[in-house]
Amino acid sequence: MDAASLQAWREAPVLAGGHAVLEPLSPAHADALRVVSEEGGLHRLWYTNVPAPDRVDAFIDAALEAQAGGRVLAFAVRDAAGEVVGTTRMYGLDPEVPRLAIGYTWYAPRVQRTGVNTECKLMLLQHAFEAMGCASVYFETSWFNQRSRQAIARLGAKQDGVLRNHRRHADGTLRDTVVFSILDTEWPGVRSHLRSRLDSHA
C-alpha cells in the first residue's frame, strides 16, 4: 500500500458535493447534533443506536477515541446551506484485506429521503474504493430496522446474510444483524446507479 493510501486510512478527509459536505467529526459539532437527535427522535426507537441529546458528547468522544485507535473515520454532515444535519462514519477498518463498513448514520428529518444521504454514500464509497483501495465495503443493521434495510438495498448493496444474536441493541436486547456488501468489481455499476439517483434530486 502506497503512502497516499495509508494516509487515507488514518485521517478523515473533507468530501464535498452539491448536496452535502462531509467533514471530520469534532466536539464543535455537539450542539448541532443534539438538535438533530432531538428533532429526529430516532434515539427513542429501541432498535437503533442513535444517542439521546444528553449522550451526544459521549457519542462524539467514543468516536474520536476509536478514530485515534485506527478503528474508525468519523464525519459530521452539512447540507448545501452549511448546516450540520447529521453524522456518519467508516468503521471496522481493516487495511490488510482491505475492507471497511459504513454506518452509525443519522440525519435531521428534513434531509431524510433527499439527495444528502445519496451523495454522502456516493462520496464515502468513492473514497473507500478509489482512494483507500477497498476490496469490499459492508453495511450492518438490525433485523427490525426495515427502513435502514431498504435504504441500504436501494444503494445497490447485496444482502450477504443474517448474523443471529450478533450484538445488542441499545436497550440490551440481542440483535440479529443483517449484513450487506458492495465489492470492488460491483463499484462501477453502483457508482452509475447512485449518480443517476442523485440526478433525480437535482
N, C-alpha and C positions, 0 to 999 in steps of 0.2 A: 504494500500500500504506500503510495507516494505521500509527500508532506502535505499537499493540499487536501487529500482525502482524510488523512489523520486529523488535520485541523478541523475538518467538518464534523468529525465525531466528538470533538471536545468543546466546541463553542456553538451556542445557539445563534444563528445569523438573523439579520433583518431580511424578511422576504416581503416584497411589496407588489401589489397588483392593483387593479382598477376598483375592486370592491372592498378589499381588506389589506391590512398590513399586519404581519406577524413580527413581534419584537421580543427580545429576551425578557422573560418574566422577572420582576423585581418587587421588593416591598412597596415601591412607589405606586404599584397598581392596586394595592389592597383596598383603598376606599372605593374605587370604581367597581371592583369585583364584588365587594359587599353589596352594592346596589344591584348588580346583575343577579347575584344569588337570591336576594330578596324578591326582586321582580319576577324572576323565573319560577320560583317556588319548587325547583327541581330537588332541592335538599329534603323536601317533605315526602318524596317518593322513596319507599323503602328499598327498592332495588337499584337505586343509583348511589354513587359515592360523591355527589356534589356537596361541598361543605355548606353548613348553615352560615349566615353572615358573621356570627361571632367566632367562627372557626376558619375564616378565610386567611388570617395571618398565619395560623399554624399550617394550613394547606400550602401557602407560599413557602414558608420556612422548610417544610418537608421536601418540597420540590427542589428548592435550591440546594439543600443538603444532598439529595440524590444526584443532582447535577454535578456538584463538586466531587462526588464519588464516581463520576463517569457513567452513571446508570440512566440518566435522562437528559433531554434538552427541552426546557420548558419555555412556553411562549404566552404572552398576552396578545389578544386580538383587538385591533382597532378597525372601525368601519371607515368608509370613504370620507366621512366628516372628521375623522381623527379621534372619535370617542372610543374608549375601552368598552367592548361589548362581549368579552368572553376570554376564555383561555383554552389551551390545548398543549399537548406535549408529545414528543417522541420518547419512548421508554423501552426497557428490555434491550438496551443497546448491546449488540453482540458483533463487534467488528471482525471477529475471527471467521464468521460464516460467509459474508456479513448479512445481518438481518436486524430488524427493529420493529416495534409496534407503534401505532399512532392511537392516542386515546386521551382519557381524562379531559374530554372536550365538553364544554358547556357555554351556552350563549344567552344573551338577553332575548326575551321573547320576540322583540320587534325585528331581529335579524334571522330568526329561525325560518327555514324554507326560503331563504333569499340566496343571492349569489355569494354571500360571505362564506358560508361553510363550503360550498363547492370550490371556491377559489382557494380557501385555506388548504383543503385536502389536495388540490392540484399542486399548489406550491410546495407543500410538505412532501408529497410523493415525488415530485420532480427533484427536490433536493436529495431525498433518500436514494433514488435510483441514479441520478445523473451526477451529483456531487459526492455522495458517500459511497456509491458503487454497490448498493444493496442487491442481493440475490432475491430477497423477498421482503415484503412488508406485511405485517399482520395486524388484525383488529380483534378485540375481545369485548364481549358484552354479556350481560345477564340474559338467561333464557327468557325471563319475564319482561325484558325491555324491548317490546315489539317495535317501538318507534326507532330505536337505535339499530336494531337488526335490519329493518327496512332501509334505513339511511345508508348503512354500510353496503348492502346489496346494490343500492342504486349507484354507488360509486363504480361498480364493476368488479368488486371483490367476490371471490367464490368462497362458499362455506366449506371449511375443512372438516368440521365435526363439532361435537359437544363434549366438554370435559366435565364429568359428573362430580359433584361435591368438590369443585376445584378450589374455591376460596370462600370467603364470607362476604355477605352484603354488609352495608353499614350498620344494619340493625342486629347483626350477629348470626342471622340465618345462613345456612350453607347455600352456596351459589353454584348452579350449573352454568358454565361459561361456554358461550357459542363463539367459535373461532373462525374467522375469515382470513383470506390472504390474497395478495397480488404478487405474482412472480415477475422477475425482470423481463422475461420473454413476453409477458402479457402487458407490460407497461405501455408500449406504443399505442396499443388499442385502447387502453384505459385513458391515456392522455388525450387521445382524439375524442373519446366519449365525454370526458369532463370539459374539454374546451367547447364542445357542442352544447352541453348543458349550460355552460357559462354564457354562451352567446344568447341563449334564451332569456337570460336575466338582464341583458344589455338594455 
